[in-house]
Amino acid sequence: MNTMMQSETKNAVSAMLDATLDEMEQLPQRRQLKSTADALAFILAGKAIFTLKSKATGTRYTYRVSRAKDKQDLFFVSVLSGPDNTSDYNYIGVISNRVFRLTQKSSMNRTSKPIIAIDFAVRHLAAGNLPEQLEIWHEGRCGLCGRKLTVPESIERGIGPECASK
């Protein structure tokens, strides 16, 4: 390969890497929530999107939990059920008083694995326990307002600095 071709190839590879790094900087930074308090605060913040992952089986489910507009302690829970991670969510129940429950409009029943998983997580977190076999990952956006997290401490807890002070 001549020197001119090597230089062109090197420049093309360098440009691709720069573009990839720029794209990566624009992505929200996913993070595992490692404390019970951070996990529960994130889930009940009002606009939470998170993934529960079993360390034992590797099974994971992604949920969206939104606060009801007219009730402070009522949250609607949906589970990701398709390839579009912005709109393929199905309503599965509510969290009220730190308890998950099904409703008449729930799209799954008590024996569905996503129901078992969210019920298990909420029960344990409400009791002050983050189970060893469970990982909880936020999607890099504030659980309260939905904005991209950029401050390291905010990325760790899943709540932005302005929202954390509210």
Chimera marker file (.cmm) of the C-alpha trace (Angstrom):
<marker_set name="trace">
<marker id="1" x="0.000" y="0.000" z="0.000" r="1" g="1" b="0" radius="0.5"/>
<marker id="2" x="1.489" y="3.336" z="-0.968" r="1" g="1" b="0" radius="0.5"/>
<marker id="3" x="1.951" y="6.194" z="1.471" r="1" g="1" b="0" radius="0.5"/>
<marker id="4" x="-0.935" y="8.233" z="0.056" r="1" g="1" b="0" radius="0.5"/>
<marker id="5" x="-3.414" y="5.335" z="0.412" r="1" g="1" b="0" radius="0.5"/>
<marker id="6" x="-2.174" y="4.627" z="3.951" r="1" g="1" b="0" radius="0.5"/>
<marker id="7" x="-2.700" y="8.266" z="4.886" r="1" g="1" b="0" radius="0.5"/>
<marker id="8" x="-6.223" y="8.307" z="3.389" r="1" g="1" b="0" radius="0.5"/>
<marker id="9" x="-7.125" y="5.071" z="5.180" r="1" g="1" b="0" radius="0.5"/>
<marker id="10" x="-5.739" y="6.410" z="8.466" r="1" g="1" b="0" radius="0.5"/>
<marker id="11" x="-7.730" y="9.646" z="8.055" r="1" g="1" b="0" radius="0.5"/>
<marker id="12" x="-10.935" y="7.734" z="7.251" r="1" g="1" b="0" radius="0.5"/>
<marker id="13" x="-10.527" y="5.457" z="10.297" r="1" g="1" b="0" radius="0.5"/>
<marker id="14" x="-9.752" y="8.468" z="12.498" r="1" g="1" b="0" radius="0.5"/>
<marker id="15" x="-12.889" y="10.278" z="11.251" r="1" g="1" b="0" radius="0.5"/>
<marker id="16" x="-15.044" y="7.182" z="11.921" r="1" g="1" b="0" radius="0.5"/>
<marker id="17" x="-13.668" y="6.890" z="15.465" r="1" g="1" b="0" radius="0.5"/>
<marker id="18" x="-14.279" y="10.586" z="16.123" r="1" g="1" b="0" radius="0.5"/>
<marker id="19" x="-17.864" y="10.278" z="14.851" r="1" g="1" b="0" radius="0.5"/>
<marker id="20" x="-18.446" y="7.176" z="17.002" r="1" g="1" b="0" radius="0.5"/>
<marker id="21" x="-17.080" y="8.922" z="20.102" r="1" g="1" b="0" radius="0.5"/>
<marker id="22" x="-19.285" y="11.960" z="19.427" r="1" g="1" b="0" radius="0.5"/>
<marker id="23" x="-22.334" y="9.672" z="19.102" r="1" g="1" b="0" radius="0.5"/>
<marker id="24" x="-21.439" y="7.868" z="22.339" r="1" g="1" b="0" radius="0.5"/>
<marker id="25" x="-21.187" y="11.174" z="24.219" r="1" g="1" b="0" radius="0.5"/>
<marker id="26" x="-24.758" y="11.962" z="23.149" r="1" g="1" b="0" radius="0.5"/>
<marker id="27" x="-26.126" y="8.698" z="24.575" r="1" g="1" b="0" radius="0.5"/>
<marker id="28" x="-27.478" y="8.651" z="28.108" r="1" g="1" b="0" radius="0.5"/>
<marker id="29" x="-25.204" y="6.834" z="30.549" r="1" g="1" b="0" radius="0.5"/>
<marker id="30" x="-26.889" y="3.721" z="31.903" r="1" g="1" b="0" radius="0.5"/>
<marker id="31" x="-25.969" y="2.876" z="35.455" r="1" g="1" b="0" radius="0.5"/>
<marker id="32" x="-26.721" y="0.206" z="37.980" r="1" g="1" b="0" radius="0.5"/>
<marker id="33" x="-28.509" y="1.488" z="41.076" r="1" g="1" b="0" radius="0.5"/>
<marker id="34" x="-26.662" y="-0.121" z="43.959" r="1" g="1" b="0" radius="0.5"/>
<marker id="35" x="-28.413" y="1.200" z="47.044" r="1" g="1" b="0" radius="0.5"/>
<marker id="36" x="-31.927" y="0.455" z="48.212" r="1" g="1" b="0" radius="0.5"/>
<marker id="37" x="-32.649" y="4.139" z="48.836" r="1" g="1" b="0" radius="0.5"/>
<marker id="38" x="-31.421" y="5.239" z="45.374" r="1" g="1" b="0" radius="0.5"/>
<marker id="39" x="-33.348" y="2.442" z="43.625" r="1" g="1" b="0" radius="0.5"/>
<marker id="40" x="-36.628" y="3.165" z="45.404" r="1" g="1" b="0" radius="0.5"/>
<marker id="41" x="-36.274" y="6.950" z="45.012" r="1" g="1" b="0" radius="0.5"/>
<marker id="42" x="-35.561" y="6.514" z="41.294" r="1" g="1" b="0" radius="0.5"/>
<marker id="43" x="-38.465" y="4.128" z="40.638" r="1" g="1" b="0" radius="0.5"/>
<marker id="44" x="-40.916" y="6.404" z="42.466" r="1" g="1" b="0" radius="0.5"/>
<marker id="45" x="-39.541" y="9.687" z="41.094" r="1" g="1" b="0" radius="0.5"/>
<marker id="46" x="-42.264" y="10.092" z="38.473" r="1" g="1" b="0" radius="0.5"/>
<marker id="47" x="-40.740" y="9.351" z="35.041" r="1" g="1" b="0" radius="0.5"/>
<marker id="48" x="-38.556" y="6.323" z="35.656" r="1" g="1" b="0" radius="0.5"/>
<marker id="49" x="-37.392" y="3.909" z="32.972" r="1" g="1" b="0" radius="0.5"/>
<marker id="50" x="-35.346" y="1.047" z="34.370" r="1" g="1" b="0" radius="0.5"/>
<marker id="51" x="-34.390" y="-2.557" z="33.820" r="1" g="1" b="0" radius="0.5"/>
<marker id="52" x="-34.580" y="-5.362" z="36.374" r="1" g="1" b="0" radius="0.5"/>
<marker id="53" x="-32.058" y="-8.123" z="35.726" r="1" g="1" b="0" radius="0.5"/>
<marker id="54" x="-31.794" y="-11.467" z="37.493" r="1" g="1" b="0" radius="0.5"/>
<marker id="55" x="-28.172" y="-12.336" z="38.291" r="1" g="1" b="0" radius="0.5"/>
<marker id="56" x="-29.170" y="-16.008" z="38.477" r="1" g="1" b="0" radius="0.5"/>
<marker id="57" x="-30.836" y="-16.352" z="35.062" r="1" g="1" b="0" radius="0.5"/>
<marker id="58" x="-29.833" y="-13.209" z="33.156" r="1" g="1" b="0" radius="0.5"/>
<marker id="59" x="-33.528" y="-12.553" z="32.479" r="1" g="1" b="0" radius="0.5"/>
<marker id="60" x="-34.347" y="-8.860" z="32.290" r="1" g="1" b="0" radius="0.5"/>
<marker id="61" x="-37.427" y="-6.696" z="31.955" r="1" g="1" b="0" radius="0.5"/>
<marker id="62" x="-37.584" y="-2.976" z="31.266" r="1" g="1" b="0" radius="0.5"/>
<marker id="63" x="-40.281" y="-0.910" z="32.953" r="1" g="1" b="0" radius="0.5"/>
<marker id="64" x="-41.650" y="2.599" z="32.753" r="1" g="1" b="0" radius="0.5"/>
<marker id="65" x="-43.145" y="3.986" z="35.976" r="1" g="1" b="0" radius="0.5"/>
<marker id="66" x="-45.043" y="7.300" z="35.747" r="1" g="1" b="0" radius="0.5"/>
<marker id="67" x="-46.604" y="9.288" z="38.567" r="1" g="1" b="0" radius="0.5"/>
<marker id="68" x="-50.357" y="9.930" z="38.281" r="1" g="1" b="0" radius="0.5"/>
<marker id="69" x="-51.065" y="13.603" z="37.633" r="1" g="1" b="0" radius="0.5"/>
<marker id="70" x="-53.631" y="14.003" z="40.388" r="1" g="1" b="0" radius="0.5"/>
<marker id="71" x="-52.311" y="11.653" z="43.096" r="1" g="1" b="0" radius="0.5"/>
<marker id="72" x="-48.931" y="11.959" z="44.790" r="1" g="1" b="0" radius="0.5"/>
<marker id="73" x="-48.639" y="8.269" z="45.729" r="1" g="1" b="0" radius="0.5"/>
<marker id="74" x="-50.018" y="6.549" z="42.622" r="1" g="1" b="0" radius="0.5"/>
<marker id="75" x="-47.708" y="5.313" z="39.862" r="1" g="1" b="0" radius="0.5"/>
<marker id="76" x="-48.619" y="3.606" z="36.589" r="1" g="1" b="0" radius="0.5"/>
<marker id="77" x="-46.371" y="0.696" z="35.623" r="1" g="1" b="0" radius="0.5"/>
<marker id="78" x="-45.760" y="-0.505" z="32.063" r="1" g="1" b="0" radius="0.5"/>
<marker id="79" x="-43.370" y="-3.135" z="30.735" r="1" g="1" b="0" radius="0.5"/>
<marker id="80" x="-41.422" y="-3.019" z="27.486" r="1" g="1" b="0" radius="0.5"/>
<marker id="81" x="-42.933" y="-5.643" z="25.199" r="1" g="1" b="0" radius="0.5"/>
<marker id="82" x="-41.496" y="-4.923" z="21.748" r="1" g="1" b="0" radius="0.5"/>
<marker id="83" x="-38.428" y="-3.652" z="19.886" r="1" g="1" b="0" radius="0.5"/>
<marker id="84" x="-39.224" y="0.077" z="20.099" r="1" g="1" b="0" radius="0.5"/>
<marker id="85" x="-37.963" y="1.105" z="23.524" r="1" g="1" b="0" radius="0.5"/>
<marker id="86" x="-39.828" y="4.409" z="23.398" r="1" g="1" b="0" radius="0.5"/>
<marker id="87" x="-43.363" y="3.258" z="22.578" r="1" g="1" b="0" radius="0.5"/>
<marker id="88" x="-43.700" y="-0.528" z="22.932" r="1" g="1" b="0" radius="0.5"/>
<marker id="89" x="-44.826" y="-0.505" z="26.556" r="1" g="1" b="0" radius="0.5"/>
<marker id="90" x="-47.896" y="-2.317" z="27.894" r="1" g="1" b="0" radius="0.5"/>
<marker id="91" x="-49.678" y="-1.216" z="31.053" r="1" g="1" b="0" radius="0.5"/>
<marker id="92" x="-49.408" y="-3.866" z="33.772" r="1" g="1" b="0" radius="0.5"/>
<marker id="93" x="-50.525" y="-2.243" z="37.034" r="1" g="1" b="0" radius="0.5"/>
<marker id="94" x="-49.909" y="0.410" z="39.664" r="1" g="1" b="0" radius="0.5"/>
<marker id="95" x="-47.690" y="1.106" z="42.638" r="1" g="1" b="0" radius="0.5"/>
<marker id="96" x="-49.502" y="2.717" z="45.531" r="1" g="1" b="0" radius="0.5"/>
<marker id="97" x="-48.198" y="3.047" z="49.091" r="1" g="1" b="0" radius="0.5"/>
<marker id="98" x="-45.044" y="1.240" z="47.912" r="1" g="1" b="0" radius="0.5"/>
<marker id="99" x="-47.050" y="-1.837" z="46.900" r="1" g="1" b="0" radius="0.5"/>
<marker id="100" x="-47.409" y="-3.116" z="43.331" r="1" g="1" b="0" radius="0.5"/>
<marker id="101" x="-50.843" y="-4.399" z="42.329" r="1" g="1" b="0" radius="0.5"/>
<marker id="102" x="-52.692" y="-5.417" z="39.210" r="1" g="1" b="0" radius="0.5"/>
<marker id="103" x="-55.818" y="-3.589" z="38.066" r="1" g="1" b="0" radius="0.5"/>
<marker id="104" x="-58.708" y="-4.532" z="35.773" r="1" g="1" b="0" radius="0.5"/>
<marker id="105" x="-56.834" y="-2.960" z="32.854" r="1" g="1" b="0" radius="0.5"/>
<marker id="106" x="-53.594" y="-4.878" z="33.478" r="1" g="1" b="0" radius="0.5"/>
<marker id="107" x="-52.406" y="-6.604" z="30.330" r="1" g="1" b="0" radius="0.5"/>
<marker id="108" x="-50.842" y="-9.530" z="32.264" r="1" g="1" b="0" radius="0.5"/>
<marker id="109" x="-51.812" y="-11.765" z="35.153" r="1" g="1" b="0" radius="0.5"/>
<marker id="110" x="-50.210" y="-12.504" z="38.526" r="1" g="1" b="0" radius="0.5"/>
<marker id="111" x="-48.233" y="-15.487" z="37.129" r="1" g="1" b="0" radius="0.5"/>
<marker id="112" x="-46.595" y="-13.517" z="34.290" r="1" g="1" b="0" radius="0.5"/>
<marker id="113" x="-42.836" y="-13.278" z="34.802" r="1" g="1" b="0" radius="0.5"/>
<marker id="114" x="-42.648" y="-9.462" z="34.368" r="1" g="1" b="0" radius="0.5"/>
<marker id="115" x="-45.359" y="-9.142" z="37.062" r="1" g="1" b="0" radius="0.5"/>
<marker id="116" x="-43.517" y="-11.476" z="39.417" r="1" g="1" b="0" radius="0.5"/>
<marker id="117" x="-40.281" y="-9.512" z="38.858" r="1" g="1" b="0" radius="0.5"/>
<marker id="118" x="-41.694" y="-6.022" z="39.515" r="1" g="1" b="0" radius="0.5"/>
<marker id="119" x="-43.693" y="-7.233" z="42.509" r="1" g="1" b="0" radius="0.5"/>
<marker id="120" x="-40.572" y="-8.902" z="43.970" r="1" g="1" b="0" radius="0.5"/>
<marker id="121" x="-38.474" y="-5.764" z="43.442" r="1" g="1" b="0" radius="0.5"/>
<marker id="122" x="-41.008" y="-3.322" z="44.893" r="1" g="1" b="0" radius="0.5"/>
<marker id="123" x="-41.763" y="-5.521" z="47.933" r="1" g="1" b="0" radius="0.5"/>
<marker id="124" x="-38.075" y="-5.900" z="48.779" r="1" g="1" b="0" radius="0.5"/>
<marker id="125" x="-37.165" y="-2.256" z="48.153" r="1" g="1" b="0" radius="0.5"/>
<marker id="126" x="-40.122" y="-1.053" z="50.258" r="1" g="1" b="0" radius="0.5"/>
<marker id="127" x="-38.872" y="-3.289" z="53.084" r="1" g="1" b="0" radius="0.5"/>
<marker id="128" x="-35.412" y="-1.687" z="52.824" r="1" g="1" b="0" radius="0.5"/>
<marker id="129" x="-33.738" y="-4.590" z="51.079" r="1" g="1" b="0" radius="0.5"/>
<marker id="130" x="-32.002" y="-4.669" z="47.687" r="1" g="1" b="0" radius="0.5"/>
<marker id="131" x="-31.872" y="-8.410" z="46.913" r="1" g="1" b="0" radius="0.5"/>
<marker id="132" x="-28.407" y="-9.753" z="46.107" r="1" g="1" b="0" radius="0.5"/>
<marker id="133" x="-29.733" y="-11.636" z="43.064" r="1" g="1" b="0" radius="0.5"/>
<marker id="134" x="-31.306" y="-8.512" z="41.495" r="1" g="1" b="0" radius="0.5"/>
<marker id="135" x="-29.717" y="-5.740" z="39.445" r="1" g="1" b="0" radius="0.5"/>
<marker id="136" x="-31.584" y="-2.490" z="38.803" r="1" g="1" b="0" radius="0.5"/>
<marker id="137" x="-30.348" y="-0.330" z="35.922" r="1" g="1" b="0" radius="0.5"/>
<marker id="138" x="-31.557" y="3.155" z="35.033" r="1" g="1" b="0" radius="0.5"/>
<marker id="139" x="-31.425" y="4.296" z="31.429" r="1" g="1" b="0" radius="0.5"/>
<marker id="140" x="-29.307" y="7.423" z="31.899" r="1" g="1" b="0" radius="0.5"/>
<marker id="141" x="-32.185" y="9.852" z="32.274" r="1" g="1" b="0" radius="0.5"/>
<marker id="142" x="-33.455" y="11.570" z="35.404" r="1" g="1" b="0" radius="0.5"/>
<marker id="143" x="-36.223" y="9.549" z="37.022" r="1" g="1" b="0" radius="0.5"/>
<marker id="144" x="-38.132" y="12.748" z="37.853" r="1" g="1" b="0" radius="0.5"/>
<marker id="145" x="-37.911" y="14.956" z="34.745" r="1" g="1" b="0" radius="0.5"/>
<marker id="146" x="-36.532" y="12.577" z="32.095" r="1" g="1" b="0" radius="0.5"/>
<marker id="147" x="-33.548" y="14.736" z="31.080" r="1" g="1" b="0" radius="0.5"/>
<marker id="148" x="-30.180" y="13.181" z="30.191" r="1" g="1" b="0" radius="0.5"/>
<marker id="149" x="-27.933" y="12.822" z="33.244" r="1" g="1" b="0" radius="0.5"/>
<marker id="150" x="-24.438" y="14.313" z="32.958" r="1" g="1" b="0" radius="0.5"/>
<marker id="151" x="-23.193" y="14.971" z="36.508" r="1" g="1" b="0" radius="0.5"/>
<marker id="152" x="-21.361" y="11.875" z="37.866" r="1" g="1" b="0" radius="0.5"/>
<marker id="153" x="-23.232" y="11.887" z="41.200" r="1" g="1" b="0" radius="0.5"/>
<marker id="154" x="-26.544" y="12.171" z="39.353" r="1" g="1" b="0" radius="0.5"/>
<marker id="155" x="-25.649" y="9.320" z="37.030" r="1" g="1" b="0" radius="0.5"/>
<marker id="156" x="-24.940" y="7.170" z="40.099" r="1" g="1" b="0" radius="0.5"/>
<marker id="157" x="-28.321" y="7.815" z="41.742" r="1" g="1" b="0" radius="0.5"/>
<marker id="158" x="-30.475" y="8.331" z="38.621" r="1" g="1" b="0" radius="0.5"/>
<marker id="159" x="-31.794" y="11.747" z="39.697" r="1" g="1" b="0" radius="0.5"/>
<marker id="160" x="-30.418" y="15.060" z="38.369" r="1" g="1" b="0" radius="0.5"/>
<marker id="161" x="-29.051" y="17.719" z="40.749" r="1" g="1" b="0" radius="0.5"/>
<marker id="162" x="-31.953" y="20.126" z="40.280" r="1" g="1" b="0" radius="0.5"/>
<marker id="163" x="-34.544" y="17.397" z="40.810" r="1" g="1" b="0" radius="0.5"/>
<marker id="164" x="-32.662" y="15.969" z="43.807" r="1" g="1" b="0" radius="0.5"/>
<marker id="165" x="-32.960" y="19.325" z="45.561" r="1" g="1" b="0" radius="0.5"/>
<marker id="166" x="-36.764" y="19.396" z="45.203" r="1" g="1" b="0" radius="0.5"/>
<link id1="1" id2="2" r="1" g="1" b="0" radius="0.2"/>
<link id1="2" id2="3" r="1" g="1" b="0" radius="0.2"/>
<link id1="3" id2="4" r="1" g="1" b="0" radius="0.2"/>
<link id1="4" id2="5" r="1" g="1" b="0" radius="0.2"/>
<link id1="5" id2="6" r="1" g="1" b="0" radius="0.2"/>
<link id1="6" id2="7" r="1" g="1" b="0" radius="0.2"/>
<link id1="7" id2="8" r="1" g="1" b="0" radius="0.2"/>
<link id1="8" id2="9" r="1" g="1" b="0" radius="0.2"/>
<link id1="9" id2="10" r="1" g="1" b="0" radius="0.2"/>
<link id1="10" id2="11" r="1" g="1" b="0" radius="0.2"/>
<link id1="11" id2="12" r="1" g="1" b="0" radius="0.2"/>
<link id1="12" id2="13" r="1" g="1" b="0" radius="0.2"/>
<link id1="13" id2="14" r="1" g="1" b="0" radius="0.2"/>
<link id1="14" id2="15" r="1" g="1" b="0" radius="0.2"/>
<link id1="15" id2="16" r="1" g="1" b="0" radius="0.2"/>
<link id1="16" id2="17" r="1" g="1" b="0" radius="0.2"/>
<link id1="17" id2="18" r="1" g="1" b="0" radius="0.2"/>
<link id1="18" id2="19" r="1" g="1" b="0" radius="0.2"/>
<link id1="19" id2="20" r="1" g="1" b="0" radius="0.2"/>
<link id1="20" id2="21" r="1" g="1" b="0" radius="0.2"/>
<link id1="21" id2="22" r="1" g="1" b="0" radius="0.2"/>
<link id1="22" id2="23" r="1" g="1" b="0" radius="0.2"/>
<link id1="23" id2="24" r="1" g="1" b="0" radius="0.2"/>
<link id1="24" id2="25" r="1" g="1" b="0" radius="0.2"/>
<link id1="25" id2="26" r="1" g="1" b="0" radius="0.2"/>
<link id1="26" id2="27" r="1" g="1" b="0" radius="0.2"/>
<link id1="27" id2="28" r="1" g="1" b="0" radius="0.2"/>
<link id1="28" id2="29" r="1" g="1" b="0" radius="0.2"/>
<link id1="29" id2="30" r="1" g="1" b="0" radius="0.2"/>
<link id1="30" id2="31" r="1" g="1" b="0" radius="0.2"/>
<link id1="31" id2="32" r="1" g="1" b="0" radius="0.2"/>
<link id1="32" id2="33" r="1" g="1" b="0" radius="0.2"/>
<link id1="33" id2="34" r="1" g="1" b="0" radius="0.2"/>
<link id1="34" id2="35" r="1" g="1" b="0" radius="0.2"/>
<link id1="35" id2="36" r="1" g="1" b="0" radius="0.2"/>
<link id1="36" id2="37" r="1" g="1" b="0" radius="0.2"/>
<link id1="37" id2="38" r="1" g="1" b="0" radius="0.2"/>
<link id1="38" id2="39" r="1" g="1" b="0" radius="0.2"/>
<link id1="39" id2="40" r="1" g="1" b="0" radius="0.2"/>
<link id1="40" id2="41" r="1" g="1" b="0" radius="0.2"/>
<link id1="41" id2="42" r="1" g="1" b="0" radius="0.2"/>
<link id1="42" id2="43" r="1" g="1" b="0" radius="0.2"/>
<link id1="43" id2="44" r="1" g="1" b="0" radius="0.2"/>
<link id1="44" id2="45" r="1" g="1" b="0" radius="0.2"/>
<link id1="45" id2="46" r="1" g="1" b="0" radius="0.2"/>
<link id1="46" id2="47" r="1" g="1" b="0" radius="0.2"/>
<link id1="47" id2="48" r="1" g="1" b="0" radius="0.2"/>
<link id1="48" id2="49" r="1" g="1" b="0" radius="0.2"/>
<link id1="49" id2="50" r="1" g="1" b="0" radius="0.2"/>
<link id1="50" id2="51" r="1" g="1" b="0" radius="0.2"/>
<link id1="51" id2="52" r="1" g="1" b="0" radius="0.2"/>
<link id1="52" id2="53" r="1" g="1" b="0" radius="0.2"/>
<link id1="53" id2="54" r="1" g="1" b="0" radius="0.2"/>
<link id1="54" id2="55" r="1" g="1" b="0" radius="0.2"/>
<link id1="55" id2="56" r="1" g="1" b="0" radius="0.2"/>
<link id1="56" id2="57" r="1" g="1" b="0" radius="0.2"/>
<link id1="57" id2="58" r="1" g="1" b="0" radius="0.2"/>
<link id1="58" id2="59" r="1" g="1" b="0" radius="0.2"/>
<link id1="59" id2="60" r="1" g="1" b="0" radius="0.2"/>
<link id1="60" id2="61" r="1" g="1" b="0" radius="0.2"/>
<link id1="61" id2="62" r="1" g="1" b="0" radius="0.2"/>
<link id1="62" id2="63" r="1" g="1" b="0" radius="0.2"/>
<link id1="63" id2="64" r="1" g="1" b="0" radius="0.2"/>
<link id1="64" id2="65" r="1" g="1" b="0" radius="0.2"/>
<link id1="65" id2="66" r="1" g="1" b="0" radius="0.2"/>
<link id1="66" id2="67" r="1" g="1" b="0" radius="0.2"/>
<link id1="67" id2="68" r="1" g="1" b="0" radius="0.2"/>
<link id1="68" id2="69" r="1" g="1" b="0" radius="0.2"/>
<link id1="69" id2="70" r="1" g="1" b="0" radius="0.2"/>
<link id1="70" id2="71" r="1" g="1" b="0" radius="0.2"/>
<link id1="71" id2="72" r="1" g="1" b="0" radius="0.2"/>
<link id1="72" id2="73" r="1" g="1" b="0" radius="0.2"/>
<link id1="73" id2="74" r="1" g="1" b="0" radius="0.2"/>
<link id1="74" id2="75" r="1" g="1" b="0" radius="0.2"/>
<link id1="75" id2="76" r="1" g="1" b="0" radius="0.2"/>
<link id1="76" id2="77" r="1" g="1" b="0" radius="0.2"/>
<link id1="77" id2="78" r="1" g="1" b="0" radius="0.2"/>
<link id1="78" id2="79" r="1" g="1" b="0" radius="0.2"/>
<link id1="79" id2="80" r="1" g="1" b="0" radius="0.2"/>
<link id1="80" id2="81" r="1" g="1" b="0" radius="0.2"/>
<link id1="81" id2="82" r="1" g="1" b="0" radius="0.2"/>
<link id1="82" id2="83" r="1" g="1" b="0" radius="0.2"/>
<link id1="83" id2="84" r="1" g="1" b="0" radius="0.2"/>
<link id1="84" id2="85" r="1" g="1" b="0" radius="0.2"/>
<link id1="85" id2="86" r="1" g="1" b="0" radius="0.2"/>
<link id1="86" id2="87" r="1" g="1" b="0" radius="0.2"/>
<link id1="87" id2="88" r="1" g="1" b="0" radius="0.2"/>
<link id1="88" id2="89" r="1" g="1" b="0" radius="0.2"/>
<link id1="89" id2="90" r="1" g="1" b="0" radius="0.2"/>
<link id1="90" id2="91" r="1" g="1" b="0" radius="0.2"/>
<link id1="91" id2="92" r="1" g="1" b="0" radius="0.2"/>
<link id1="92" id2="93" r="1" g="1" b="0" radius="0.2"/>
<link id1="93" id2="94" r="1" g="1" b="0" radius="0.2"/>
<link id1="94" id2="95" r="1" g="1" b="0" radius="0.2"/>
<link id1="95" id2="96" r="1" g="1" b="0" radius="0.2"/>
<link id1="96" id2="97" r="1" g="1" b="0" radius="0.2"/>
<link id1="97" id2="98" r="1" g="1" b="0" radius="0.2"/>
<link id1="98" id2="99" r="1" g="1" b="0" radius="0.2"/>
<link id1="99" id2="100" r="1" g="1" b="0" radius="0.2"/>
<link id1="100" id2="101" r="1" g="1" b="0" radius="0.2"/>
<link id1="101" id2="102" r="1" g="1" b="0" radius="0.2"/>
<link id1="102" id2="103" r="1" g="1" b="0" radius="0.2"/>
<link id1="103" id2="104" r="1" g="1" b="0" radius="0.2"/>
<link id1="104" id2="105" r="1" g="1" b="0" radius="0.2"/>
<link id1="105" id2="106" r="1" g="1" b="0" radius="0.2"/>
<link id1="106" id2="107" r="1" g="1" b="0" radius="0.2"/>
<link id1="107" id2="108" r="1" g="1" b="0" radius="0.2"/>
<link id1="108" id2="109" r="1" g="1" b="0" radius="0.2"/>
<link id1="109" id2="110" r="1" g="1" b="0" radius="0.2"/>
<link id1="110" id2="111" r="1" g="1" b="0" radius="0.2"/>
<link id1="111" id2="112" r="1" g="1" b="0" radius="0.2"/>
<link id1="112" id2="113" r="1" g="1" b="0" radius="0.2"/>
<link id1="113" id2="114" r="1" g="1" b="0" radius="0.2"/>
<link id1="114" id2="115" r="1" g="1" b="0" radius="0.2"/>
<link id1="115" id2="116" r="1" g="1" b="0" radius="0.2"/>
<link id1="116" id2="117" r="1" g="1" b="0" radius="0.2"/>
<link id1="117" id2="118" r="1" g="1" b="0" radius="0.2"/>
<link id1="118" id2="119" r="1" g="1" b="0" radius="0.2"/>
<link id1="119" id2="120" r="1" g="1" b="0" radius="0.2"/>
<link id1="120" id2="121" r="1" g="1" b="0" radius="0.2"/>
<link id1="121" id2="122" r="1" g="1" b="0" radius="0.2"/>
<link id1="122" id2="123" r="1" g="1" b="0" radius="0.2"/>
<link id1="123" id2="124" r="1" g="1" b="0" radius="0.2"/>
<link id1="124" id2="125" r="1" g="1" b="0" radius="0.2"/>
<link id1="125" id2="126" r="1" g="1" b="0" radius="0.2"/>
<link id1="126" id2="127" r="1" g="1" b="0" radius="0.2"/>
<link id1="127" id2="128" r="1" g="1" b="0" radius="0.2"/>
<link id1="128" id2="129" r="1" g="1" b="0" radius="0.2"/>
<link id1="129" id2="130" r="1" g="1" b="0" radius="0.2"/>
<link id1="130" id2="131" r="1" g="1" b="0" radius="0.2"/>
<link id1="131" id2="132" r="1" g="1" b="0" radius="0.2"/>
<link id1="132" id2="133" r="1" g="1" b="0" radius="0.2"/>
<link id1="133" id2="134" r="1" g="1" b="0" radius="0.2"/>
<link id1="134" id2="135" r="1" g="1" b="0" radius="0.2"/>
<link id1="135" id2="136" r="1" g="1" b="0" radius="0.2"/>
<link id1="136" id2="137" r="1" g="1" b="0" radius="0.2"/>
<link id1="137" id2="138" r="1" g="1" b="0" radius="0.2"/>
<link id1="138" id2="139" r="1" g="1" b="0" radius="0.2"/>
<link id1="139" id2="140" r="1" g="1" b="0" radius="0.2"/>
<link id1="140" id2="141" r="1" g="1" b="0" radius="0.2"/>
<link id1="141" id2="142" r="1" g="1" b="0" radius="0.2"/>
<link id1="142" id2="143" r="1" g="1" b="0" radius="0.2"/>
<link id1="143" id2="144" r="1" g="1" b="0" radius="0.2"/>
<link id1="144" id2="145" r="1" g="1" b="0" radius="0.2"/>
<link id1="145" id2="146" r="1" g="1" b="0" radius="0.2"/>
<link id1="146" id2="147" r="1" g="1" b="0" radius="0.2"/>
<link id1="147" id2="148" r="1" g="1" b="0" radius="0.2"/>
<link id1="148" id2="149" r="1" g="1" b="0" radius="0.2"/>
<link id1="149" id2="150" r="1" g="1" b="0" radius="0.2"/>
<link id1="150" id2="151" r="1" g="1" b="0" radius="0.2"/>
<link id1="151" id2="152" r="1" g="1" b="0" radius="0.2"/>
<link id1="152" id2="153" r="1" g="1" b="0" radius="0.2"/>
<link id1="153" id2="154" r="1" g="1" b="0" radius="0.2"/>
<link id1="154" id2="155" r="1" g="1" b="0" radius="0.2"/>
<link id1="155" id2="156" r="1" g="1" b="0" radius="0.2"/>
<link id1="156" id2="157" r="1" g="1" b="0" radius="0.2"/>
<link id1="157" id2="158" r="1" g="1" b="0" radius="0.2"/>
<link id1="158" id2="159" r="1" g="1" b="0" radius="0.2"/>
<link id1="159" id2="160" r="1" g="1" b="0" radius="0.2"/>
<link id1="160" id2="161" r="1" g="1" b="0" radius="0.2"/>
<link id1="161" id2="162" r="1" g="1" b="0" radius="0.2"/>
<link id1="162" id2="163" r="1" g="1" b="0" radius="0.2"/>
<link id1="163" id2="164" r="1" g="1" b="0" radius="0.2"/>
<link id1="164" id2="165" r="1" g="1" b="0" radius="0.2"/>
<link id1="165" id2="166" r="1" g="1" b="0" radius="0.2"/>
</marker_set>
